[in-house]
Amino acid sequence: MMIMNEHEREQASNEDPKPPKASKRRGRPAVNVSWPENEFTAEEIYDALEKKLSRVSIHAKINKALSSGELRTVGKIKPRTGRPKMVYKRSSE
């Protein structure tokens, strides 16, 4: 068993045994969504992307765009039965 003093421990912790690698992203590649100029619903985006993203992921991207000001809510479609659908539009700013 090797005993190190405090100075030797500092030197050992400062040394990097592995050379730094280029950062590589793991997982699925990101899907960029280009928002249409006219009014749209999340379902229309889901169909336009040919189901490459889940509905939850599309809603997450819409919520992020709403909070950043990229999109705005312009209305709500209320069907006779079922949940209402929000209508969005790209901000003119």
N, CA, C and O atoms as a GROMACS GRO file, in nm:
protein
  372
    1MET      N    1   0.084  -0.117   0.000
    1MET     CA    2   0.000   0.000   0.000
    1MET      C    3   0.088   0.124   0.000
    1MET      O    4   0.182   0.136   0.079
    2MET      N    5   0.056   0.216  -0.091
    2MET     CA    6   0.139   0.335  -0.106
    2MET      C    7   0.072   0.451  -0.033
    2MET      O    8  -0.048   0.476  -0.052
    3ILE      N    9   0.147   0.521   0.048
    3ILE     CA   10   0.094   0.634   0.124
    3ILE      C   11   0.145   0.762   0.059
    3ILE      O   12   0.265   0.779   0.039
    4MET      N   13   0.051   0.853   0.026
    4MET     CA   14   0.088   0.980  -0.037
    4MET      C   15   0.071   1.092   0.064
    4MET      O   16  -0.021   1.091   0.147
    5ASN      N   17   0.162   1.189   0.057
    5ASN     CA   18   0.143   1.306   0.141
    5ASN      C   19   0.051   1.403   0.068
    5ASN      O   20   0.008   1.378  -0.045
    6GLU      N   21   0.021   1.514   0.133
    6GLU     CA   22  -0.077   1.608   0.078
    6GLU      C   23  -0.032   1.666  -0.054
    6GLU      O   24  -0.113   1.682  -0.146
    7HIS      N   25   0.096   1.699  -0.067
    7HIS     CA   26   0.150   1.757  -0.190
    7HIS      C   27   0.139   1.658  -0.307
    7HIS      O   28   0.103   1.697  -0.418
    8GLU      N   29   0.169   1.534  -0.282
    8GLU     CA   30   0.161   1.431  -0.388
    8GLU      C   31   0.016   1.410  -0.431
    8GLU      O   32  -0.010   1.386  -0.549
    9ARG      N   33  -0.080   1.417  -0.338
    9ARG     CA   34  -0.221   1.402  -0.373
    9ARG      C   35  -0.267   1.515  -0.462
    9ARG      O   36  -0.343   1.492  -0.556
   10GLU      N   37  -0.223   1.638  -0.434
   10GLU     CA   38  -0.260   1.753  -0.517
   10GLU      C   39  -0.207   1.735  -0.658
   10GLU      O   40  -0.279   1.760  -0.755
   11GLN      N   41  -0.082   1.690  -0.672
   11GLN     CA   42  -0.024   1.670  -0.804
   11GLN      C   43  -0.097   1.560  -0.878
   11GLN      O   44  -0.121   1.572  -0.998
   12ALA      N   45  -0.132   1.453  -0.809
   12ALA     CA   46  -0.202   1.342  -0.873
   12ALA      C   47  -0.342   1.384  -0.918
   12ALA      O   48  -0.389   1.340  -1.023
   13SER      N   49  -0.408   1.469  -0.840
   13SER     CA   50  -0.542   1.512  -0.878
   13SER      C   51  -0.537   1.615  -0.990
   13SER      O   52  -0.633   1.626  -1.067
   14ASN      N   53  -0.428   1.690  -1.002
   14ASN     CA   54  -0.416   1.790  -1.107
   14ASN      C   55  -0.380   1.727  -1.242
   14ASN      O   56  -0.407   1.786  -1.346
   15GLU      N   57  -0.320   1.610  -1.239
   15GLU     CA   58  -0.284   1.543  -1.363
   15GLU      C   59  -0.408   1.480  -1.425
   15GLU      O   60  -0.488   1.418  -1.356
   16ASP      N   61  -0.422   1.496  -1.555
   16ASP     CA   62  -0.535   1.439  -1.627
   16ASP      C   63  -0.485   1.316  -1.702
   16ASP      O   64  -0.411   1.330  -1.800
   17PRO      N   65  -0.522   1.197  -1.659
   17PRO     CA   66  -0.469   1.077  -1.723
   17PRO      C   67  -0.518   1.057  -1.866
   17PRO      O   68  -0.450   0.993  -1.946
   18LYS      N   69  -0.636   1.112  -1.900
   18LYS     CA   70  -0.692   1.096  -2.034
   18LYS      C   71  -0.686   1.229  -2.108
   18LYS      O   72  -0.717   1.332  -2.050
   19PRO      N   73  -0.647   1.228  -2.233
   19PRO     CA   74  -0.649   1.353  -2.309
   19PRO      C   75  -0.794   1.395  -2.333
   19PRO      O   76  -0.881   1.309  -2.346
   20PRO      N   77  -0.822   1.525  -2.339
   20PRO     CA   78  -0.960   1.570  -2.359
   20PRO      C   79  -1.010   1.529  -2.497
   20PRO      O   80  -0.939   1.542  -2.596
   21LYS      N   81  -1.133   1.479  -2.502
   21LYS     CA   82  -1.194   1.439  -2.627
   21LYS      C   83  -1.286   1.549  -2.677
   21LYS      O   84  -1.331   1.634  -2.600
   22ALA      N   85  -1.312   1.547  -2.805
   22ALA     CA   86  -1.411   1.639  -2.859
   22ALA      C   87  -1.547   1.596  -2.806
   22ALA      O   88  -1.579   1.477  -2.806
   23SER      N   89  -1.626   1.691  -2.761
   23SER     CA   90  -1.755   1.654  -2.703
   23SER      C   91  -1.845   1.599  -2.812
   23SER      O   92  -1.862   1.659  -2.918
   24LYS      N   93  -1.902   1.484  -2.785
   24LYS     CA   94  -1.986   1.415  -2.881
   24LYS      C   95  -2.122   1.396  -2.817
   24LYS      O   96  -2.133   1.344  -2.706
   25ARG      N   97  -2.227   1.438  -2.887
   25ARG     CA   98  -2.362   1.425  -2.833
   25ARG      C   99  -2.410   1.284  -2.851
   25ARG      O  100  -2.386   1.221  -2.955
   26ARG      N  101  -2.478   1.235  -2.752
   26ARG     CA  102  -2.531   1.100  -2.756
   26ARG      C  103  -2.682   1.106  -2.774
   26ARG      O  104  -2.745   1.209  -2.750
   27GLY      N  105  -2.739   0.996  -2.818
   27GLY     CA  106  -2.884   0.986  -2.829
   27GLY      C  107  -2.933   1.023  -2.967
   27GLY      O  108  -2.857   1.032  -3.063
   28ARG      N  109  -3.064   1.044  -2.975
   28ARG     CA  110  -3.126   1.078  -3.103
   28ARG      C  111  -3.087   1.217  -3.147
   28ARG      O  112  -3.071   1.305  -3.063
   29PRO      N  113  -3.071   1.239  -3.276
   29PRO     CA  114  -3.041   1.374  -3.324
   29PRO      C  115  -3.162   1.466  -3.303
   29PRO      O  116  -3.277   1.421  -3.310
   30ALA      N  117  -3.136   1.592  -3.279
   30ALA     CA  118  -3.243   1.688  -3.256
   30ALA      C  119  -3.319   1.714  -3.386
   30ALA      O  120  -3.259   1.717  -3.494
   31VAL      N  121  -3.450   1.731  -3.374
   31VAL     CA  122  -3.534   1.761  -3.490
   31VAL      C  123  -3.575   1.907  -3.477
   31VAL      O  124  -3.641   1.946  -3.381
   32ASN      N  125  -3.535   1.988  -3.575
   32ASN     CA  126  -3.573   2.129  -3.574
   32ASN      C  127  -3.709   2.145  -3.641
   32ASN      O  128  -3.737   2.085  -3.744
   33VAL      N  129  -3.792   2.228  -3.580
   33VAL     CA  130  -3.926   2.254  -3.632
   33VAL      C  131  -3.929   2.395  -3.685
   33VAL      O  132  -3.897   2.490  -3.613
   34SER      N  133  -3.968   2.410  -3.812
   34SER     CA  134  -3.986   2.544  -3.867
   34SER      C  135  -4.135   2.575  -3.862
   34SER      O  136  -4.217   2.505  -3.923
   35TRP      N  137  -4.169   2.680  -3.789
   35TRP     CA  138  -4.310   2.713  -3.767
   35TRP      C  139  -4.366   2.778  -3.893
   35TRP      O  140  -4.301   2.865  -3.951
   36PRO      N  141  -4.486   2.738  -3.937
   36PRO     CA  142  -4.546   2.799  -4.056
   36PRO      C  143  -4.588   2.944  -4.030
   36PRO      O  144  -4.606   2.984  -3.915
   37GLU      N  145  -4.601   3.021  -4.136
   37GLU     CA  146  -4.641   3.162  -4.125
   37GLU      C  147  -4.789   3.176  -4.086
   37GLU      O  148  -4.826   3.267  -4.012
   38ASN      N  149  -4.873   3.085  -4.137
   38ASN     CA  150  -5.016   3.094  -4.108
   38ASN      C  151  -5.049   3.026  -3.975
   38ASN      O  152  -4.961   2.969  -3.910
   39GLU      N  153  -5.175   3.033  -3.935
   39GLU     CA  154  -5.218   2.974  -3.809
   39GLU      C  155  -5.215   2.822  -3.818
   39GLU      O  156  -5.238   2.765  -3.924
   40PHE      N  157  -5.185   2.757  -3.706
   40PHE     CA  158  -5.172   2.611  -3.705
   40PHE      C  159  -5.202   2.557  -3.566
   40PHE      O  160  -5.204   2.631  -3.468
   41THR      N  161  -5.226   2.425  -3.561
   41THR     CA  162  -5.244   2.355  -3.434
   41THR      C  163  -5.128   2.256  -3.418
   41THR      O  164  -5.055   2.229  -3.513
   42ALA      N  165  -5.114   2.202  -3.299
   42ALA     CA  166  -5.008   2.105  -3.273
   42ALA      C  167  -5.031   1.978  -3.355
   42ALA      O  168  -4.936   1.913  -3.398
   43GLU      N  169  -5.157   1.943  -3.377
   43GLU     CA  170  -5.188   1.824  -3.456
   43GLU      C  171  -5.143   1.841  -3.600
   43GLU      O  172  -5.095   1.745  -3.661
   44GLU      N  173  -5.157   1.960  -3.655
   44GLU     CA  174  -5.112   1.986  -3.793
   44GLU      C  175  -4.960   1.974  -3.804
   44GLU      O  176  -4.910   1.922  -3.904
   45ILE      N  177  -4.888   2.020  -3.704
   45ILE     CA  178  -4.742   2.007  -3.703
   45ILE      C  179  -4.704   1.860  -3.693
   45ILE      O  180  -4.612   1.814  -3.761
   46TYR      N  181  -4.774   1.787  -3.608
   46TYR     CA  182  -4.750   1.644  -3.591
   46TYR      C  183  -4.767   1.569  -3.724
   46TYR      O  184  -4.685   1.485  -3.758
   47ASP      N  185  -4.873   1.600  -3.797
   47ASP     CA  186  -4.897   1.536  -3.925
   47ASP      C  187  -4.797   1.582  -4.031
   47ASP      O  188  -4.755   1.502  -4.115
   48ALA      N  189  -4.758   1.709  -4.027
   48ALA     CA  190  -4.663   1.762  -4.125
   48ALA      C  191  -4.524   1.700  -4.108
   48ALA      O  192  -4.452   1.680  -4.206
   49LEU      N  193  -4.486   1.671  -3.985
   49LEU     CA  194  -4.355   1.610  -3.959
   49LEU      C  195  -4.357   1.458  -3.982
   49LEU      O  196  -4.258   1.390  -3.957
   50GLU      N  197  -4.469   1.408  -4.030
   50GLU     CA  198  -4.485   1.265  -4.059
   50GLU      C  199  -4.451   1.179  -3.939
   50GLU      O  200  -4.388   1.073  -3.950
   51LYS      N  201  -4.494   1.226  -3.824
   51LYS     CA  202  -4.480   1.152  -3.697
   51LYS      C  203  -4.335   1.123  -3.659
   51LYS      O  204  -4.306   1.022  -3.595
   52LYS      N  205  -4.243   1.213  -3.699
   52LYS     CA  206  -4.102   1.199  -3.660
   52LYS      C  207  -4.082   1.236  -3.514
   52LYS      O  208  -3.988   1.189  -3.449
   53LEU      N  209  -4.171   1.321  -3.462
   53LEU     CA  210  -4.169   1.360  -3.321
   53LEU      C  211  -4.300   1.318  -3.258
   53LEU      O  212  -4.404   1.314  -3.324
   54SER      N  213  -4.296   1.288  -3.130
   54SER     CA  214  -4.420   1.254  -3.060
   54SER      C  215  -4.500   1.381  -3.034
   54SER      O  216  -4.448   1.492  -3.043
   55ARG      N  217  -4.626   1.364  -3.004
   55ARG     CA  218  -4.711   1.479  -2.973
   55ARG      C  219  -4.659   1.554  -2.851
   55ARG      O  220  -4.665   1.677  -2.845
   56VAL      N  221  -4.608   1.480  -2.755
   56VAL     CA  222  -4.555   1.543  -2.633
   56VAL      C  223  -4.434   1.630  -2.667
   56VAL      O  224  -4.421   1.741  -2.616
   57SER      N  225  -4.346   1.580  -2.752
   57SER     CA  226  -4.227   1.656  -2.792
   57SER      C  227  -4.266   1.782  -2.869
   57SER      O  228  -4.204   1.887  -2.852
   58ILE      N  229  -4.368   1.772  -2.954
   58ILE     CA  230  -4.415   1.889  -3.028
   58ILE      C  231  -4.472   1.992  -2.932
   58ILE      O  232  -4.445   2.111  -2.946
   59HIS      N  233  -4.552   1.947  -2.835
   59HIS     CA  234  -4.608   2.040  -2.737
   59HIS      C  235  -4.497   2.104  -2.653
   59HIS      O  236  -4.507   2.221  -2.617
   60ALA      N  237  -4.393   2.029  -2.622
   60ALA     CA  238  -4.281   2.086  -2.546
   60ALA      C  239  -4.211   2.194  -2.627
   60ALA      O  240  -4.174   2.298  -2.573
   61LYS      N  241  -4.192   2.171  -2.757
   61LYS     CA  242  -4.129   2.271  -2.843
   61LYS      C  243  -4.219   2.394  -2.858
   61LYS      O  244  -4.170   2.506  -2.861
   62ILE      N  245  -4.351   2.372  -2.867
   62ILE     CA  246  -4.444   2.484  -2.876
   62ILE      C  247  -4.439   2.566  -2.747
   62ILE      O  248  -4.434   2.689  -2.753
   63ASN      N  249  -4.441   2.500  -2.632
   63ASN     CA  250  -4.435   2.573  -2.504
   63ASN      C  251  -4.306   2.652  -2.490
   63ASN      O  252  -4.307   2.763  -2.438
   64LYS      N  253  -4.196   2.594  -2.537
   64LYS     CA  254  -4.067   2.665  -2.532
   64LYS      C  255  -4.071   2.788  -2.624
   64LYS      O  256  -4.022   2.894  -2.587
   65ALA      N  257  -4.129   2.771  -2.744
   65ALA     CA  258  -4.140   2.883  -2.837
   65ALA      C  259  -4.236   2.990  -2.785
   65ALA      O  260  -4.214   3.109  -2.809
   66LEU      N  261  -4.341   2.950  -2.715
   66LEU     CA  262  -4.433   3.047  -2.655
   66LEU      C  263  -4.362   3.130  -2.548
   66LEU      O  264  -4.380   3.252  -2.542
   67SER      N  265  -4.283   3.064  -2.463
   67SER     CA  266  -4.215   3.136  -2.356
   67SER      C  267  -4.104   3.227  -2.409
   67SER      O  268  -4.072   3.328  -2.347
   68SER      N  269  -4.045   3.190  -2.523
   68SER     CA  270  -3.939   3.274  -2.580
   68SER      C  271  -3.996   3.387  -2.668
   68SER      O  272  -3.923   3.477  -2.709
   69GLY      N  273  -4.128   3.381  -2.695
   69GLY     CA  274  -4.190   3.485  -2.775
   69GLY      C  275  -4.188   3.456  -2.925
   69GLY      O  276  -4.228   3.542  -3.004
   70GLU      N  277  -4.143   3.340  -2.963
   70GLU     CA  278  -4.136   3.305  -3.105
   70GLU      C  279  -4.276   3.276  -3.161
   70GLU      O  280  -4.304   3.303  -3.277
   71LEU      N  281  -4.364   3.220  -3.076
   71LEU     CA  282  -4.502   3.191  -3.114
   71LEU      C  283  -4.596   3.263  -3.020
   71LEU      O  284  -4.558   3.305  -2.911
   72ARG      N  285  -4.721   3.278  -3.065
   72ARG     CA  286  -4.825   3.332  -2.977
   72ARG      C  287  -4.953   3.255  -3.001
   72ARG      O  288  -4.974   3.199  -3.108
   73THR      N  289  -5.039   3.253  -2.900
   73THR     CA  290  -5.167   3.184  -2.908
   73THR      C  291  -5.268   3.280  -2.968
   73THR      O  292  -5.280   3.394  -2.923
   74VAL      N  293  -5.341   3.234  -3.071
   74VAL     CA  294  -5.439   3.322  -3.135
   74VAL      C  295  -5.583   3.275  -3.116
   74VAL      O  296  -5.676   3.349  -3.146
   75GLY      N  297  -5.602   3.154  -3.068
   75GLY     CA  298  -5.739   3.109  -3.049
   75GLY      C  299  -5.747   2.968  -2.997
   75GLY      O  300  -5.647   2.905  -2.962
   76LYS      N  301  -5.872   2.918  -2.995
   76LYS     CA  302  -5.898   2.784  -2.944
   76LYS      C  303  -6.011   2.725  -3.026
   76LYS      O  304  -6.115   2.789  -3.046
   77ILE      N  305  -5.992   2.602  -3.074
   77ILE     CA  306  -6.097   2.531  -3.146
   77ILE      C  307  -6.164   2.439  -3.045
   77ILE      O  308  -6.100   2.351  -2.987
   78LYS      N  309  -6.295   2.460  -3.025
   78LYS     CA  310  -6.369   2.379  -2.928
   78LYS      C  311  -6.461   2.284  -3.002
   78LYS      O  312  -6.569   2.324  -3.047
   79PRO      N  313  -6.421   2.157  -3.015
   79PRO     CA  314  -6.510   2.061  -3.080
   79PRO      C  315  -6.629   2.026  -2.990
   79PRO      O  316  -6.627   2.053  -2.870
   80ARG      N  317  -6.731   1.966  -3.050
   80ARG     CA  318  -6.849   1.928  -2.972
   80ARG      C  319  -6.811   1.830  -2.862
   80ARG      O  320  -6.856   1.842  -2.748
   81THR      N  321  -6.728   1.731  -2.897
   81THR     CA  322  -6.679   1.637  -2.797
   81THR      C  323  -6.527   1.635  -2.804
   81THR      O  324  -6.469   1.661  -2.909
   82GLY      N  325  -6.465   1.604  -2.694
   82GLY     CA  326  -6.319   1.598  -2.690
   82GLY      C  327  -6.257   1.724  -2.636
   82GLY      O  328  -6.326   1.817  -2.594
   83ARG      N  329  -6.126   1.725  -2.636
   83ARG     CA  330  -6.052   1.838  -2.579
   83ARG      C  331  -6.038   1.951  -2.681
   83ARG      O  332  -6.030   1.926  -2.801
   84PRO      N  333  -6.036   2.074  -2.634
   84PRO     CA  334  -6.014   2.186  -2.725
   84PRO      C  335  -5.871   2.188  -2.778
   84PRO      O  336  -5.779   2.138  -2.712
   85LYS      N  337  -5.853   2.245  -2.895
   85LYS     CA  338  -5.720   2.256  -2.957
   85LYS      C  339  -5.682   2.402  -2.963
   85LYS      O  340  -5.760   2.487  -3.005
   86MET      N  341  -5.560   2.431  -2.920
   86MET     CA  342  -5.510   2.567  -2.924
   86MET      C  343  -5.460   2.597  -3.065
   86MET      O  344  -5.404   2.510  -3.132
   87VAL      N  345  -5.480   2.721  -3.109
   87VAL     CA  346  -5.432   2.765  -3.240
   87VAL      C  347  -5.319   2.863  -3.215
   87VAL      O  348  -5.331   2.956  -3.135
   88TYR      N  349  -5.208   2.842  -3.286
   88TYR     CA  350  -5.088   2.923  -3.268
   88TYR      C  351  -5.052   2.994  -3.397
   88TYR      O  352  -5.095   2.955  -3.506
   89LYS      N  353  -4.973   3.100  -3.383
   89LYS     CA  354  -4.924   3.174  -3.499
   89LYS      C  355  -4.786   3.226  -3.465
   89LYS      O  356  -4.756   3.257  -3.349
   90ARG      N  357  -4.702   3.235  -3.566
   90ARG     CA  358  -4.568   3.289  -3.548
   90ARG      C  359  -4.577   3.436  -3.511
   90ARG      O  360  -4.660   3.509  -3.566
   91SER      N  361  -4.494   3.481  -3.420
   91SER     CA  362  -4.494   3.622  -3.381
   91SER      C  363  -4.438   3.706  -3.494
   91SER      O  364  -4.347   3.664  -3.565
   92SER      N  365  -4.493   3.824  -3.510
   92SER     CA  366  -4.451   3.912  -3.620
   92SER      C  367  -4.327   3.994  -3.584
   92SER      O  368  -4.278   4.072  -3.667
   93GLU      N  369  -4.275   3.978  -3.464
   93GLU     CA  370  -4.159   4.056  -3.419
   93GLU      C  371  -4.033   4.010  -3.485
   93GLU      O  372  -3.926   4.065  -3.459
   0.00000   0.00000   0.00000
